[in-house]
């Protein structure tokens, strides 16, 4: 029995367009040889793995630092806006806090960077390389530890990344 493949012109073909030995690694491995994110980021020896481990570690620490910076910047801008609007209103009724267009643009750009970094880290974990997995986890743990005292207490936060 032959495999039929639909060609772009709508005709069927008996050719096999994908090599049969194409398989994705779905279990963790401790090997040194791995491609990371891009074709040009290929690790072939221990020295390259050490440099890649450090780069991934820095990416993971940066992820936590950027999230904390975004939250602190957003809170600072919102507080300043709140006090400015509240000072202008004598009746002390409900106050709507609005970000300026520049602040909205800065926060949106920062969110795009954080979101992209998060997906890069996810794809790195999906290489199923133990060394790179450890770099992501240790980097995130250290980044979280470094920013823990800069975060709002959990009971004071309203929103964020998790459902409440």
ZINORSUL-V573380 format. One record per residue. RES is the residue in one letter. OMEGA is omega in whole degrees, 0 to 359 (none if undefined). NEAR is the number of other C-alpha atoms within 12 Angstrom. D_CENTER is the distance of its C-alpha to the mean C-alpha in Angstrom with 2 decimals. Layout:
# ZINORSUL-V573380
<<RES/OMEGA/NEAR/D_CENTER> <RES/OMEGA/NEAR/D_CENTER>>
This chain:
# ZINORSUL-V573380
<<X/182/4/45.09> <X/176/9/43.00> <X/176/13/39.51> <X/181/14/39.71> <X/177/16/36.96> <X/179/14/36.79> <X/181/13/36.98> <X/181/8/35.66> <X/177/8/39.31> <X/180/9/39.68> <X/177/11/41.88> <X/181/14/41.37> <X/177/15/41.27> <X/182/13/41.92> <X/173/15/39.51> <X/187/15/36.49> <X/179/14/33.65> <X/177/10/31.12> <X/183/8/32.09> <X/182/10/32.93> <X/178/9/31.29> <X/176/8/27.72> <X/182/9/25.85> <X/177/11/22.34> <X/182/17/21.97> <X/175/11/21.30> <X/181/14/22.30> <X/178/18/21.10> <X/179/19/22.91> <X/181/18/23.54> <X/180/20/24.54> <X/184/25/23.95> <X/182/24/23.84> <X/172/32/20.42> <X/184/26/18.61> <X/174/31/15.00> <X/186/22/13.03> <X/180/13/16.05> <X/183/9/19.77> <X/180/10/20.56> <X/180/18/18.30> <X/180/20/20.74> <X/181/26/21.76> <X/181/18/25.48> <X/184/15/26.71> <X/180/17/26.12> <X/178/14/25.76> <X/178/20/22.97> <X/179/28/21.21> <X/178/19/21.64> <X/179/21/20.21> <X/178/32/17.21> <X/180/31/16.76> <X/179/22/16.91> <X/179/22/14.44> <X/176/35/11.79> <X/179/31/12.94> <X/177/27/12.62> <X/182/33/9.02> <X/175/37/8.42> <X/180/31/11.01> <X/179/29/9.74> <X/180/37/6.56> <X/180/35/9.43> <X/180/31/11.79> <X/177/34/10.13> <X/180/32/9.77> <X/178/29/13.37> <X/179/25/14.54> <X/182/32/13.50> <X/179/27/15.33> <X/179/22/18.24> <X/179/24/18.67> <X/179/29/18.68> <X/180/26/21.20> <X/179/19/23.30> <X/179/24/23.64> <X/178/25/24.40> <X/180/19/26.95> <X/179/19/28.63> <X/180/21/28.86> <X/181/22/30.23> <X/178/18/32.89> <X/180/18/33.86> <X/181/21/34.34> <X/179/19/36.07> <X/181/14/38.47> <X/181/13/39.48> <X/181/14/40.26> <X/187/11/43.37> <X/178/10/43.27> <X/175/13/40.12> <X/178/11/39.08> <X/182/11/35.57> <X/177/19/33.40> <X/179/16/30.60> <X/179/19/27.91> <X/175/20/26.60> <X/174/24/24.21> <X/179/15/25.73> <X/180/11/24.53> <X/178/12/23.35> <X/177/21/21.38> <X/179/18/19.91> <X/179/14/18.97> <X/181/19/17.42> <X/178/28/15.34> <X/178/18/14.33> <X/178/16/13.40> <X/178/24/11.37> <X/179/24/9.54> <X/179/18/9.05> <X/181/22/7.73> <X/181/28/5.22> <X/179/21/4.44> <X/179/18/4.92> <X/179/28/3.34> <X/179/25/0.89> <X/175/19/4.31> <X/179/22/5.87> <X/177/34/5.81> <X/180/23/7.09> <X/176/21/9.45> <X/177/33/10.56> <X/182/32/11.51> <X/169/24/13.27> <X/180/31/15.50> <X/176/27/17.22> <X/184/29/18.12> <X/182/24/19.01> <X/181/32/18.66> <X/176/41/15.06> <X/179/29/14.28> <X/178/26/16.13> <X/179/30/14.33> <X/184/40/10.91> <X/181/27/12.89> <X/178/24/15.17> <X/179/28/12.75> <X/180/30/10.93> <X/180/22/14.53> <X/177/23/15.90> <X/178/28/13.35> <X/180/24/14.11> <X/181/17/17.76> <X/184/19/17.93> <X/185/25/16.71> <X/181/19/18.58> <X/178/14/21.68> <X/183/22/19.98> <X/174/25/18.68> <X/176/19/21.04> <X/183/11/22.86> <X/182/14/21.66> <X/181/9/24.94> <X/183/10/24.57> <X/177/16/21.17> <X/181/14/21.40> <X/182/12/18.29> <X/185/18/14.70> <X/188/13/12.08> <X/176/8/14.79> <X/178/7/18.05> <X/none/9/21.12>>
